Amino acid sequence: MQTRPSTDLPTVATEYNGVDRNAFLFGSTPQAELWNGRFAMIGFLAYLLWDLAGYSVLRDVLHFIGY
């Protein structure tokens, strides 16, 4: 197995369509999936912090329906 020196690596990380993986592209592209995942992680963390602060939407709904 032959290894390449680190200076031979590409300057931009590319995905299958040959575009920068961090480019903000619309449509069904690998970049869109990466951004969707990032926004989902941010939303999950925001909800977790909101819940830890005592404002739980899920707990309020369950209390409202009688659980």
N, C-alpha and C positions, 0 to 999 in steps of 0.2 A: 504494500500500500504506500502510495506516494503522497506526501503532504505538500501544500503550497505555502510559501511564506505569506505572512499577513499583508504584505504590500500588494499582493496580487488580487486581493478581494475587491469586489465592486464597490464603488463609492456610494451607491444608492441601493438599499434593499428593495428588490423587485419581487413582484408576485407573478403569477402565470401569465398575466396580460402584458408584462414588461413595463409596467408603470410603478412609480414609487408606492409602496404599500401604505404609506401614511397620507397619500393624496386624498383630498375630500371630494370623492366622485359620487354622483348620483346614479341610480340604476342598480341592476343586479350585477355587482362587481365584487371581487374579493375585498376591495377597499371598503365597500359599503358594509360588508359583514364584519370587518374589523371595527369600524366605527359604531355599528349597532351593538356589538359586544361591549365596547368601552362605555357607551352611554347606559347600557343595562347595568354594568357594574357600578357606575356612579349613582344611578337611581336606587339600586339595592342598598348601597351604603348610606345614601341619604335617608331612605325609609328606616333602616336599622337605627341610625342616630336619632331620628324623629321618635321612634318607638322607645328607645332608651331614655329619652327626655320625658316620657310619660304621655305622649300623644299618640295613641295607637288606634288607627282606623279599624283594624281587624278586631281588636278587643271591644271597641264601641259597637260594631255591627253585631258581634256575638252576644253582647249584653242586651242589645235592642231586641234581638229575636228570641231571647230567653235562655241562652246557654250560660 
